[in-house]
Amino acid sequence: MNPRVTVGLLAVLVALGAYVYFGPNAAPAGGPGAPGTPGAASTTPTPQLDLWKLDDQQIAAVAVTKPDASAGVQRSGDEWMLTPSGEPADRLRVNSLIFRLASLRATRRLDSVTNLDEFGLTSPAMVATIRMADGTAHTLKIGGKAPAESGTYTLADADPTVYLLSNALAQDIEKIISDPPRQPPPSPSPGASPDVQILPLTPAP
């Protein structure tokens, strides 16, 4: 074989080998998923922020207790009633709260807490008990607020982990006591006129 042809073939083989080894599909240094490479799998697990996930249609009642007061709502068919008064409750307002309580998600979690008193959870400011249709119950202990009003410290059921819940949800739970979700008065019918009192005519002298 012509030496020039042989040298040319060797050059082509070397070029192909370099392309395979260093080409765009070659594995990055450190192997698949190496740190710093696009698409690399994270080795740090995402903290679990879901306190629980319940079927909101199976929540039968919610009771809220504070040291000096208590109140709640109880399902009655498709409607809600205030407890203990038995008044009709504002269905839209209660359903909104129930929906959020059913899929309770924190904004942050604090593991390995040893002193619950620092978070206002030794003697909670408020306790919400969610009772399900099958008789089971879930308890949410609500303590103090985090610095800079960034959330409210809570404990869920027997989980020792302290979670940070949104202040808005904590306030809406508290309103079951401070501002009960009473059913709003019915709106007047369109075109209805106010009652007019008709006085009898007095005969002229």
Backbone as JSON, one array per atom type, in Angstrom:
{
  "sequence": "MNPRVTVGLLAVLVALGAYVYFGPNAAPAGGPGAPGTPGAASTTPTPQLDLWKLDDQQIAAVAVTKPDASAGVQRSGDEWMLTPSGEPADRLRVNSLIFRLASLRATRRLDSVTNLDEFGLTSPAMVATIRMADGTAHTLKIGGKAPAESGTYTLADADPTVYLLSNALAQDIEKIISDPPRQPPPSPSPGASPDVQILPLTPAP",
  "N": [[0.86, -1.19, 0.0], [0.4, 2.25, -0.68], [2.48, 4.45, 1.09], [1.63, 7.06, 1.67], [-1.18, 6.86, 1.51], [-1.65, 5.16, 3.63], [-0.82, 6.73, 5.82], [-2.71, 8.76, 5.6], [-5.12, 7.36, 6.11], [-4.67, 6.63, 8.79], [-4.66, 9.17, 9.98], [-7.32, 9.93, 9.61], [-8.6, 8.02, 11.23], [-7.6, 8.73, 13.75], [-8.73, 11.27, 14.02], [-11.46, 10.63, 14.06], [-11.59, 9.15, 16.44], [-10.91, 11.11, 18.32], [-13.1, 12.81, 18.06], [-15.22, 11.2, 18.99], [-14.46, 10.85, 21.64], [-14.1, 13.43, 22.72], [-16.3, 14.77, 21.83], [-19.6, 16.47, 21.53], [-21.43, 14.77, 22.81], [-20.06, 13.44, 24.7], [-19.41, 12.11, 27.97], [-19.43, 14.28, 30.82], [-16.62, 15.45, 32.8], [-16.05, 13.54, 35.68], [-18.23, 11.96, 35.43], [-21.71, 10.94, 34.78], [-24.15, 13.33, 35.78], [-22.44, 14.94, 37.21], [-21.42, 17.43, 39.59], [-22.21, 20.81, 38.87], [-22.77, 20.52, 36.21], [-25.09, 20.92, 33.5], [-28.37, 19.79, 34.11], [-27.66, 18.05, 36.08], [-28.34, 15.79, 38.71], [-29.68, 16.78, 41.82], [-28.08, 16.36, 44.93], [-29.0, 17.05, 47.37], [-31.72, 16.55, 49.39], [-35.11, 17.75, 49.0], [-36.64, 19.63, 51.51], [-39.41, 18.34, 53.36], [-42.47, 19.86, 53.22], [-45.15, 19.54, 53.4], [-47.71, 19.27, 55.66], [-49.97, 17.71, 55.95], [-52.27, 15.93, 53.79], [-55.55, 16.03, 53.11], [-58.89, 14.88, 52.34], [-60.96, 17.32, 51.44], [-63.72, 17.16, 51.25], [-64.37, 15.3, 53.1], [-64.01, 16.39, 55.55], [-65.54, 16.94, 58.54], [-65.9, 18.69, 60.67], [-64.52, 21.59, 62.28], [-62.82, 22.67, 65.05], [-61.87, 25.34, 67.1], [-59.75, 26.36, 69.64], [-58.93, 28.58, 72.24], [-57.13, 29.89, 75.08], [-59.1, 31.38, 76.43], [-61.48, 31.16, 75.03], [-63.65, 29.43, 72.67], [-64.71, 28.01, 69.57], [-66.36, 26.92, 66.52], [-66.97, 25.18, 63.38], [-69.38, 23.15, 61.75], [-70.19, 20.53, 59.53], [-73.24, 20.29, 57.76], [-74.92, 18.45, 55.83], [-74.74, 19.87, 52.69], [-74.16, 22.3, 53.67], [-72.82, 24.57, 56.2], [-72.62, 24.89, 59.73], [-72.42, 27.08, 62.54], [-70.69, 26.4, 65.56], [-70.87, 26.69, 69.09], [-73.43, 27.67, 68.56], [-75.18, 26.96, 66.48], [-76.0, 28.48, 64.35], [-76.51, 29.31, 60.85], [-73.68, 29.15, 58.72], [-71.36, 31.14, 56.78], [-71.09, 29.88, 53.75], [-69.22, 30.1, 51.59], [-67.01, 31.36, 52.74], [-66.28, 29.54, 54.76], [-65.77, 27.2, 53.25], [-63.54, 28.03, 51.82], [-61.6, 28.22, 53.84], [-61.6, 25.54, 54.72], [-60.65, 24.2, 52.46], [-58.0, 25.09, 52.36], [-57.04, 24.12, 54.77], [-57.19, 21.41, 54.34], [-55.15, 20.71, 52.53], [-52.51, 21.2, 53.85], [-49.75, 23.18, 53.91], [-46.49, 24.13, 54.75], [-44.28, 27.01, 54.97], [-41.76, 26.79, 55.77], [-39.55, 24.61, 57.62], [-38.42, 23.54, 60.84], [-36.09, 21.55, 62.03], [-35.16, 19.26, 64.66], [-35.76, 20.74, 66.98], [-35.44, 21.64, 70.34], [-36.45, 23.1, 72.45], [-39.54, 23.91, 72.87], [-40.79, 26.02, 74.01], [-39.59, 28.35, 73.2], [-40.83, 28.89, 70.85], [-43.4, 29.37, 71.4], [-44.95, 27.12, 71.77], [-45.18, 25.37, 73.85], [-47.28, 25.98, 75.55], [-49.69, 26.4, 73.59], [-50.99, 29.23, 71.77], [-53.29, 28.81, 70.43], [-55.4, 26.14, 69.35], [-56.31, 24.09, 66.73], [-58.64, 21.73, 65.79], [-59.25, 19.28, 63.47], [-61.86, 17.39, 62.47], [-62.63, 14.34, 60.92], [-64.96, 12.69, 58.66], [-64.93, 9.97, 59.16], [-64.39, 9.78, 61.8], [-61.77, 10.09, 62.65], [-59.17, 12.39, 63.7], [-57.29, 15.44, 63.34], [-54.75, 17.49, 64.65], [-53.76, 20.84, 65.05], [-51.4, 22.76, 66.43], [-50.92, 26.06, 67.34], [-48.52, 28.49, 67.66], [-46.28, 31.11, 68.57], [-45.32, 34.06, 66.65], [-42.98, 34.27, 63.97], [-39.78, 36.0, 63.66], [-39.85, 39.26, 62.16], [-42.43, 38.98, 61.24], [-42.66, 36.78, 59.57], [-44.05, 34.42, 59.54], [-46.01, 31.89, 61.31], [-45.41, 29.83, 64.06], [-45.97, 26.32, 64.2], [-47.28, 23.09, 65.21], [-47.99, 19.87, 64.02], [-50.26, 17.33, 64.58], [-48.71, 14.46, 65.96], [-46.19, 14.99, 65.14], [-42.92, 15.99, 65.8], [-41.65, 18.03, 64.53], [-41.19, 21.49, 64.02], [-43.12, 23.69, 62.23], [-43.37, 26.43, 59.92], [-46.06, 28.39, 59.39], [-48.2, 30.23, 57.16], [-48.98, 33.58, 58.08], [-51.45, 34.58, 57.3], [-53.17, 32.35, 57.05], [-53.16, 31.41, 59.69], [-54.39, 33.58, 60.93], [-56.92, 33.5, 59.74], [-57.88, 31.11, 60.78], [-58.04, 31.82, 63.45], [-60.07, 33.69, 63.29], [-62.41, 32.26, 63.34], [-63.16, 32.3, 65.93], [-62.87, 35.05, 66.73], [-64.16, 36.5, 64.71], [-66.72, 35.19, 63.72], [-67.73, 33.14, 60.93], [-70.46, 34.07, 59.96], [-73.56, 33.59, 58.23], [-74.25, 35.82, 55.63], [-76.73, 38.49, 55.58], [-79.73, 38.17, 53.58], [-79.78, 39.58, 50.3], [-81.69, 42.44, 49.19], [-84.51, 42.04, 46.99], [-84.33, 42.73, 43.46], [-85.65, 45.82, 42.43], [-87.35, 46.01, 44.56], [-89.22, 47.92, 46.82], [-88.91, 50.12, 49.63], [-90.74, 49.61, 52.7], [-93.75, 51.4, 52.99], [-95.56, 53.45, 55.04], [-99.0, 53.86, 55.23], [-101.07, 56.45, 56.06], [-104.23, 57.05, 57.58], [-106.75, 59.13, 56.01], [-107.62, 62.33, 57.2], [-110.71, 63.8, 57.8], [-111.65, 66.98, 56.44], [-112.3, 69.92, 58.42]],
  "CA": [[0.0, 0.0, 0.0], [1.13, 3.5, -0.73], [2.66, 5.02, 2.44], [0.83, 8.28, 1.85], [-2.54, 6.44, 1.78], [-1.66, 4.61, 4.99], [-0.76, 7.87, 6.75], [-4.01, 9.46, 5.52], [-6.12, 6.58, 6.83], [-4.39, 6.77, 10.22], [-5.08, 10.52, 10.39], [-8.79, 9.92, 9.7], [-8.98, 7.24, 12.41], [-7.3, 9.54, 14.94], [-9.72, 12.35, 14.09], [-12.74, 10.06, 14.5], [-11.47, 8.81, 17.85], [-10.95, 12.35, 19.1], [-14.48, 13.34, 18.04], [-16.03, 10.36, 19.87], [-14.06, 11.03, 23.05], [-14.25, 14.81, 23.16], [-17.43, 15.38, 21.14], [-20.67, 17.07, 22.34], [-22.18, 13.77, 23.57], [-19.18, 12.77, 25.65], [-19.79, 12.31, 29.37], [-18.62, 15.3, 31.46], [-15.67, 14.95, 33.78], [-16.71, 13.16, 36.92], [-19.31, 11.02, 35.16], [-23.06, 11.51, 34.65], [-24.7, 14.02, 36.94], [-21.39, 15.56, 38.01], [-21.8, 18.76, 40.05], [-21.89, 21.91, 37.99], [-23.15, 20.25, 34.84], [-26.53, 21.09, 33.28], [-29.18, 18.59, 34.24], [-27.15, 17.17, 37.12], [-29.3, 15.52, 39.77], [-29.29, 17.36, 43.09], [-27.86, 15.37, 45.99], [-29.62, 17.56, 48.6], [-33.17, 16.33, 49.32], [-35.97, 18.89, 49.27], [-37.34, 19.45, 52.79], [-40.84, 18.07, 53.27], [-43.22, 20.99, 53.78], [-46.56, 19.18, 53.51], [-48.06, 18.77, 56.98], [-50.87, 16.6, 55.63], [-53.16, 16.1, 52.65], [-56.83, 15.43, 53.46], [-60.01, 15.09, 51.42], [-61.76, 18.41, 52.04], [-65.12, 16.76, 51.3], [-64.54, 14.4, 54.24], [-63.86, 17.14, 56.8], [-66.88, 17.09, 59.11], [-65.97, 19.8, 61.61], [-63.28, 22.23, 62.72], [-62.99, 23.33, 66.34], [-60.73, 26.18, 67.44], [-59.76, 26.62, 71.08], [-57.94, 29.47, 72.83], [-57.25, 29.79, 76.54], [-60.27, 32.05, 76.98], [-62.66, 31.04, 74.16], [-63.64, 28.34, 71.7], [-65.79, 28.05, 68.58], [-66.06, 26.03, 65.41], [-67.95, 25.01, 62.31], [-69.71, 21.74, 61.57], [-70.88, 20.3, 58.27], [-74.62, 19.83, 57.81], [-75.22, 18.25, 54.41], [-73.89, 20.72, 51.87], [-74.02, 23.57, 54.35], [-72.03, 24.61, 57.42], [-73.25, 25.52, 60.87], [-71.51, 27.52, 63.58], [-70.83, 25.72, 66.85], [-72.02, 25.87, 69.51], [-74.7, 28.39, 68.42], [-76.06, 26.33, 65.51], [-76.38, 29.42, 63.28], [-75.95, 29.01, 59.53], [-72.39, 29.79, 58.47], [-71.09, 31.62, 55.42], [-70.56, 28.69, 53.06], [-68.04, 30.42, 50.79], [-65.89, 31.65, 53.63], [-65.87, 28.3, 55.43], [-65.18, 26.29, 52.26], [-62.19, 28.53, 51.51], [-60.72, 27.81, 54.93], [-61.51, 24.08, 54.72], [-59.8, 23.81, 51.33], [-56.6, 25.33, 52.72], [-56.68, 23.22, 55.87], [-57.1, 20.04, 53.83], [-53.81, 20.55, 51.95], [-51.76, 22.12, 54.68], [-48.34, 23.25, 53.49], [-45.73, 25.14, 55.46], [-43.31, 27.78, 54.18], [-40.43, 26.42, 56.26], [-39.56, 23.66, 58.73], [-37.29, 23.63, 61.75], [-35.85, 20.21, 62.57], [-34.36, 19.1, 65.88], [-36.05, 21.76, 67.99], [-35.42, 21.03, 71.67], [-37.18, 23.93, 73.4], [-40.75, 24.4, 72.21], [-41.22, 27.26, 74.65], [-39.07, 29.47, 72.4], [-41.71, 29.11, 69.7], [-44.77, 29.53, 71.9], [-45.68, 25.88, 71.51], [-45.36, 24.6, 75.07], [-48.69, 26.28, 75.84], [-50.06, 27.08, 72.34], [-51.98, 30.31, 71.82], [-54.53, 28.36, 69.79], [-55.36, 24.77, 68.85], [-57.37, 23.78, 65.78], [-58.85, 20.28, 65.64], [-60.01, 18.95, 62.26], [-62.46, 16.07, 62.62], [-63.03, 13.77, 59.65], [-66.24, 11.98, 58.67], [-64.75, 8.61, 59.7], [-64.13, 9.86, 63.23], [-60.38, 10.44, 62.94], [-58.98, 13.81, 63.93], [-55.96, 16.0, 63.19], [-54.59, 18.64, 65.54], [-52.78, 21.84, 64.66], [-51.08, 23.67, 67.54], [-50.45, 27.33, 66.77], [-47.76, 29.2, 68.67], [-45.94, 32.5, 68.34], [-44.94, 34.48, 65.3], [-41.55, 34.3, 63.67], [-39.26, 37.36, 63.49], [-40.23, 40.0, 60.95], [-43.77, 38.56, 60.81], [-42.48, 35.9, 58.4], [-44.9, 33.25, 59.65], [-46.45, 31.49, 62.63], [-44.9, 28.5, 64.4], [-47.03, 25.34, 64.41], [-47.01, 21.65, 65.32], [-49.09, 19.1, 63.43], [-50.44, 16.0, 65.15], [-47.63, 14.05, 66.86], [-44.91, 15.3, 64.49], [-42.16, 16.92, 66.63], [-41.06, 19.09, 63.7], [-41.85, 22.79, 64.06], [-43.32, 24.24, 60.89], [-43.75, 27.83, 59.82], [-47.28, 28.51, 58.61], [-48.44, 31.62, 56.77], [-49.76, 34.36, 59.05], [-52.81, 34.76, 56.79], [-53.96, 31.19, 57.4], [-53.31, 31.41, 61.15], [-55.38, 34.61, 61.27], [-58.25, 33.03, 59.32], [-58.3, 30.11, 61.76], [-58.4, 32.56, 64.67], [-61.31, 34.43, 63.07], [-63.56, 31.42, 63.69], [-63.55, 32.77, 67.26], [-62.98, 36.52, 66.83], [-65.08, 37.02, 63.69], [-67.33, 33.96, 63.2], [-68.22, 33.26, 59.55], [-71.92, 34.0, 59.93], [-74.18, 33.74, 56.91], [-74.64, 37.22, 55.41], [-78.17, 38.66, 55.38], [-80.12, 38.11, 52.16], [-79.84, 40.86, 49.58], [-83.05, 42.79, 48.77], [-84.85, 41.69, 45.61], [-84.25, 43.87, 42.53], [-86.9, 46.56, 42.24], [-88.16, 46.07, 45.78], [-89.3, 49.27, 47.39], [-89.01, 50.06, 51.09], [-92.11, 49.67, 53.23], [-94.31, 52.75, 53.13], [-96.7, 53.44, 55.94], [-100.11, 54.68, 54.72], [-101.85, 57.03, 57.16], [-105.63, 57.33, 57.18], [-107.07, 60.55, 55.72], [-108.41, 63.03, 58.23], [-111.69, 64.69, 57.12], [-111.5, 68.43, 56.65], [-113.36, 70.47, 59.29]],
  "C": [[0.89, 1.23, 0.0], [1.24, 4.09, 0.67], [1.81, 6.25, 2.68], [-0.62, 7.93, 2.17], [-2.68, 5.93, 3.2], [-1.67, 5.73, 6.02], [-2.09, 8.61, 6.75], [-5.09, 8.73, 6.27], [-5.93, 6.67, 8.34], [-4.86, 8.12, 10.75], [-6.59, 10.59, 10.54], [-9.25, 9.19, 10.93], [-8.73, 8.01, 13.69], [-8.33, 10.64, 15.11], [-11.07, 11.84, 14.57], [-12.71, 9.71, 15.99], [-11.54, 10.03, 18.73], [-12.36, 12.9, 19.16], [-15.37, 12.55, 19.0], [-15.73, 10.66, 21.33], [-14.36, 12.43, 23.55], [-15.47, 15.5, 22.58], [-18.52, 15.87, 22.08], [-21.42, 16.07, 23.18], [-21.33, 13.04, 24.58], [-19.61, 13.07, 27.06], [-18.9, 13.37, 29.98], [-17.68, 14.68, 32.47], [-16.37, 14.66, 35.09], [-17.87, 12.25, 36.69], [-20.65, 11.71, 35.08], [-23.5, 12.16, 35.94], [-23.64, 14.67, 37.79], [-21.82, 16.95, 38.41], [-21.36, 19.82, 39.07], [-22.25, 21.67, 36.55], [-24.64, 20.41, 34.67], [-27.25, 19.77, 33.42], [-28.69, 17.65, 35.31], [-28.18, 17.0, 38.22], [-28.79, 16.09, 41.08], [-29.15, 16.26, 44.13], [-28.48, 15.81, 47.3], [-31.12, 17.36, 48.51], [-33.95, 17.59, 49.65], [-36.7, 18.67, 50.59], [-38.83, 19.25, 52.58], [-41.61, 19.18, 53.97], [-44.71, 20.7, 53.88], [-46.84, 18.6, 54.89], [-49.01, 17.59, 56.85], [-51.66, 16.93, 54.38], [-54.43, 15.32, 52.94], [-57.83, 15.66, 52.33], [-60.92, 16.14, 52.04], [-63.24, 18.05, 52.13], [-65.41, 15.85, 52.49], [-64.31, 15.1, 55.58], [-65.25, 17.45, 57.34], [-66.99, 18.29, 60.03], [-64.57, 20.34, 61.89], [-63.59, 22.96, 64.02], [-61.72, 24.09, 66.67], [-60.84, 26.56, 68.91], [-58.61, 27.55, 71.44], [-58.09, 29.37, 74.35], [-58.53, 30.39, 77.1], [-61.53, 31.91, 76.13], [-62.52, 29.84, 73.24], [-64.85, 28.49, 70.78], [-65.42, 27.11, 67.45], [-67.14, 26.05, 64.35], [-68.16, 23.51, 62.13], [-70.52, 21.58, 60.3], [-72.29, 19.78, 58.53], [-75.1, 19.66, 56.37], [-74.23, 19.02, 53.57], [-73.62, 22.06, 52.51], [-73.13, 23.43, 55.58], [-72.8, 25.35, 58.5], [-72.17, 25.96, 61.85], [-71.75, 26.71, 64.84], [-70.22, 26.61, 67.93], [-73.39, 26.5, 69.24], [-75.69, 27.69, 67.49], [-76.54, 27.26, 64.41], [-75.83, 28.96, 61.94], [-74.66, 29.79, 59.31], [-72.29, 30.23, 57.02], [-70.37, 30.49, 54.67], [-69.29, 28.99, 52.29], [-66.82, 30.64, 51.67], [-65.37, 30.39, 54.32], [-65.2, 27.35, 54.44], [-63.77, 26.72, 51.88], [-61.2, 28.1, 52.58], [-60.52, 26.29, 54.94], [-60.57, 23.6, 53.62], [-58.33, 23.99, 51.68], [-56.14, 24.42, 53.85], [-56.48, 21.79, 55.37], [-55.72, 19.75, 53.23], [-52.88, 21.53, 52.64], [-50.28, 22.05, 54.33], [-47.66, 24.4, 54.2], [-44.82, 25.9, 54.49], [-41.88, 27.43, 54.59], [-40.58, 25.39, 57.38], [-38.29, 23.79, 59.55], [-37.12, 22.26, 62.41], [-35.04, 20.29, 63.86], [-34.54, 20.25, 66.87], [-36.12, 21.08, 69.35], [-36.23, 21.81, 72.7], [-38.39, 24.55, 72.71], [-41.23, 25.72, 72.79], [-40.73, 28.48, 73.87], [-39.98, 29.82, 71.23], [-43.18, 29.25, 70.11], [-45.6, 28.28, 71.76], [-45.79, 24.96, 72.74], [-46.8, 24.74, 75.56], [-49.21, 27.08, 74.65], [-51.11, 28.17, 72.55], [-53.32, 29.85, 71.28], [-54.33, 26.93, 69.3], [-56.56, 24.56, 67.93], [-57.45, 22.27, 65.62], [-59.75, 20.04, 64.44], [-60.55, 17.53, 62.42], [-62.99, 15.59, 61.28], [-64.34, 13.0, 59.8], [-66.11, 10.58, 59.25], [-64.4, 8.6, 61.18], [-62.69, 10.17, 63.59], [-60.25, 11.96, 63.06], [-57.51, 14.2, 63.73], [-55.89, 17.29, 64.0], [-53.48, 19.54, 65.05], [-52.59, 22.8, 65.84], [-50.42, 24.91, 66.96], [-49.8, 28.15, 67.87], [-47.51, 30.66, 68.32], [-45.57, 32.78, 66.9], [-43.43, 34.55, 65.17], [-41.08, 35.75, 63.55], [-39.67, 37.95, 62.15], [-41.56, 39.56, 60.39], [-43.71, 37.61, 59.61], [-43.32, 34.64, 58.46], [-45.27, 32.97, 61.09], [-45.99, 30.07, 62.89], [-46.05, 27.55, 64.73], [-46.46, 23.94, 64.6], [-48.22, 20.92, 64.78], [-49.13, 17.7, 64.0], [-49.27, 15.67, 66.1], [-46.24, 14.31, 66.26], [-44.14, 16.3, 65.36], [-41.54, 18.07, 65.86], [-41.88, 20.37, 63.83], [-41.92, 23.34, 62.64], [-43.7, 25.71, 60.98], [-44.92, 27.93, 58.86], [-47.5, 29.98, 58.25], [-49.3, 32.32, 57.82], [-51.21, 34.49, 58.6], [-53.69, 33.58, 57.18], [-54.18, 31.12, 58.91], [-54.37, 32.43, 61.58], [-56.79, 34.17, 60.88], [-58.77, 31.94, 60.25], [-58.78, 30.82, 63.03], [-59.73, 33.3, 64.52], [-62.56, 33.58, 63.31], [-64.08, 31.81, 65.07], [-63.82, 34.27, 67.25], [-63.97, 37.13, 65.86], [-65.77, 35.84, 63.02], [-67.9, 34.15, 61.8], [-69.73, 33.09, 59.47], [-72.43, 34.19, 58.5], [-74.62, 35.18, 56.72], [-76.14, 37.34, 55.22], [-78.52, 38.63, 53.9], [-80.19, 39.5, 51.54], [-81.28, 41.15, 49.19], [-83.29, 42.44, 47.31], [-84.76, 42.91, 44.72], [-85.63, 44.52, 42.37], [-87.77, 46.63, 43.48], [-88.11, 47.47, 46.35], [-89.41, 49.15, 48.9], [-90.47, 50.15, 51.52], [-92.54, 51.11, 53.42], [-95.54, 52.65, 54.01], [-97.77, 54.38, 55.41], [-100.96, 55.13, 55.9], [-103.27, 57.28, 56.7], [-105.86, 58.83, 56.96], [-107.92, 61.12, 56.85], [-109.39, 63.95, 57.53], [-111.47, 66.13, 57.45], [-112.6, 68.94, 57.56], [-114.42, 71.2, 58.48]]
}
